[in-house]
Amino acid sequence: MRAVTNSSILIALSTIGQLQLLSQRFPDRVLMPRAVQREVVETGVGQPGAIEVASASWLVVQEASNKSLVSALRMELDEGEAEAIALFCELPSEALLLDEKNARRIAKQMGLPVLGAVGILIWAKQSGLISTLKEQLDALKTQGFHLGQPVYQEALRKVGEI
């Protein structure tokens, strides 16, 4: 199983020390477009995720070749989001890892299977890899990750923590 990722999920999970969950959930590899690698590792030097992403051998940089699709998607999305969606279309995988609302909306309209940081954490709790989902969600919120109350409550409900 593999996935294609955008930067936000890499940064969010790195911020709370849970980036390795992606390699456990997607053991065949996680692909990231060149724009995502640049955003997190090069532009993001000194920021959460830069070192973790640069040293994660299971993260593979893969160029999106459908430049016309990337250009069309760039009308509404940033470069990393557009390249992630285009790369997923070229190399279908189990999941497209996105957290930004607009990018998720567009990907879902295209019929793509979207998964975010909260979904990864729910899986980790159900798999016994983390002891409490609430603690991880609270850590995300403390670090400035936008997480609406309905999503927060539903996630906790799914794992039986409320």
BELLINWO-V138048 format. One record per residue. N is the residue number from 1. RES is the residue in three letters. SS is DSSP state (h for helix, s for strand, l for the rest). PHI is phi as a letter, one per 20 degrees, with the letter a starting at -180 (none if undefined). NEAR is the number of other C-alpha atoms within 8 Angstrom. Layout:
n: {N:N}
res: {RES:RES}
ss: {SS:SS}
phi: {PHI:PHI}
near: {NEAR:NEAR}
//
This chain:
n: {1:2:3:4:5:6:7:8:9:10:11:12:13:14:15:16:17:18:19:20:21:22:23:24:25:26:27:28:29:30:31:32:33:34:35:36:37:38:39:40:41:42:43:44:45:46:47:48:49:50:51:52:53:54:55:56:57:58:59:60:61:62:63:64:65:66:67:68:69:70:71:72:73:74:75:76:77:78:79:80:81:82:83:84:85:86:87:88:89:90:91:92:93:94:95:96:97:98:99:100:101:102:103:104:105:106:107:108:109:110:111:112:113:114:115:116:117:118:119:120:121:122:123:124:125:126:127:128:129:130:131:132:133:134:135:136:137:138:139:140:141:142:143:144:145:146:147:148:149:150:151:152:153:154:155:156:157:158:159:160:161:162}
res: {MET:ARG:ALA:VAL:THR:ASN:SER:SER:ILE:LEU:ILE:ALA:LEU:SER:THR:ILE:GLY:GLN:LEU:GLN:LEU:LEU:SER:GLN:ARG:PHE:PRO:ASP:ARG:VAL:LEU:MET:PRO:ARG:ALA:VAL:GLN:ARG:GLU:VAL:VAL:GLU:THR:GLY:VAL:GLY:GLN:PRO:GLY:ALA:ILE:GLU:VAL:ALA:SER:ALA:SER:TRP:LEU:VAL:VAL:GLN:GLU:ALA:SER:ASN:LYS:SER:LEU:VAL:SER:ALA:LEU:ARG:MET:GLU:LEU:ASP:GLU:GLY:GLU:ALA:GLU:ALA:ILE:ALA:LEU:PHE:CYS:GLU:LEU:PRO:SER:GLU:ALA:LEU:LEU:LEU:ASP:GLU:LYS:ASN:ALA:ARG:ARG:ILE:ALA:LYS:GLN:MET:GLY:LEU:PRO:VAL:LEU:GLY:ALA:VAL:GLY:ILE:LEU:ILE:TRP:ALA:LYS:GLN:SER:GLY:LEU:ILE:SER:THR:LEU:LYS:GLU:GLN:LEU:ASP:ALA:LEU:LYS:THR:GLN:GLY:PHE:HIS:LEU:GLY:GLN:PRO:VAL:TYR:GLN:GLU:ALA:LEU:ARG:LYS:VAL:GLY:GLU:ILE}
ss: {l:s:s:s:s:l:h:h:h:h:h:h:h:h:h:l:l:l:l:h:h:h:h:h:h:l:l:l:s:s:s:s:l:h:h:h:h:h:h:h:h:h:l:l:l:l:l:l:l:h:h:h:h:h:h:l:l:l:s:s:s:l:l:l:l:l:h:h:h:h:h:h:h:l:l:l:l:l:h:h:h:h:h:h:h:h:h:h:h:h:l:l:l:l:s:s:s:l:l:l:h:h:h:h:h:h:h:h:h:l:l:l:l:s:s:l:h:h:h:h:h:h:h:h:h:h:l:l:l:l:l:l:h:h:h:h:h:h:h:h:h:h:l:l:l:l:l:l:h:h:h:h:h:h:h:h:h:h:l:l:l:l}
phi: {none:c:b:d:c:d:f:f:f:f:f:g:f:f:g:d:m:c:g:f:g:f:f:f:f:c:f:f:q:c:e:c:f:g:f:f:g:f:f:e:e:e:f:e:g:n:e:g:n:g:f:f:f:f:e:e:f:e:e:d:f:c:f:e:e:e:f:f:f:g:f:f:f:f:f:c:c:f:f:f:f:f:f:f:f:f:f:f:f:f:c:g:c:f:b:d:e:c:d:f:g:f:f:f:f:f:f:f:f:e:m:e:f:e:c:d:g:f:f:f:f:f:g:f:f:f:e:m:e:c:e:b:f:g:f:f:f:f:f:g:f:f:e:n:f:f:b:f:g:f:f:g:f:f:f:f:f:f:d:m:e:b}
near: {9:12:13:14:14:14:11:9:13:12:12:12:12:12:11:10:6:8:11:6:9:10:12:7:8:11:9:7:12:14:12:14:16:11:9:14:13:10:11:14:13:9:7:12:9:6:6:9:15:14:10:9:12:7:6:7:5:7:10:9:9:9:7:13:7:9:7:6:9:13:9:7:9:10:6:5:10:7:10:13:12:14:12:16:10:13:16:11:7:9:6:7:10:8:11:15:13:15:11:7:6:7:11:11:8:8:12:10:7:6:6:9:9:11:11:10:12:8:8:12:11:12:8:11:13:8:7:7:7:9:6:8:13:8:7:10:10:8:9:12:10:7:7:6:8:5:7:6:6:6:8:10:9:8:10:12:9:8:10:6:9:5}
//
